[in-house]
């Protein structure tokens, strides 16, 4: 999704209550790399610009591409990034994520853009270390020592973001997703990206083998409005969505 200009909204800082440790499940779903919270973990998101709503963290999706600037599912000013992390939340008014996707305010996704760097990001280390156990579709493994808060920009940089109403970026591309995309990025190293690229989208017994490439092409805006929480000299740069 693209827009020639972004509207301005007076949005305040959001509140993330994410686990700092514990056990997670890393899953190769074929079309996506998923991180699920363990049964003893929970995460919550609230924000004053989404009044009277609380959102429970359901899972984390990690996206990447083949080059330093083609791995994100949002682009800013026509420029892509090495990857993108999505935190998928369910409105706590609804019992499960499938029900939430049927409601106008049911699902909220927070997107963090990833910049390729030389140095490893230690927060990604447990995920990257588990890659060898989930190379093929349908495989999963337990991972620990992940502080989800470290996958977010620092607090002083979390006042600048874009918001819009859109859809999932993975099949079945359901609607009713409220998106928040942070302007500040998080780093991931070239080495860590190369490890992610070893994942395969088919099962172990498949006669063909293709690398997982979990990114969706940019989609048209279709009348949607993108707003920013900040004012820039020439207003917010255009943002595109897949």
Protein Blocks (a to p, Z undefined) as FASTA:
>chain_A
ZZfbdcddddddddddddfbdcdddddehjaccddddfkbccddddfklghiacddfbdc
ddddfbfklmbfbdeehiacfbdcddddddfkbfbfklmmmpfklpccddddddddfbdc
fklmmmmmmmmmmmpghiacddehiafklmpccfklmmgccddddddfbdehighiacdd
dfbdcdddfklmmmmmmpcfbdfklcbdcddddbdddddfklpacddfbdcfkopadddd
ZZ
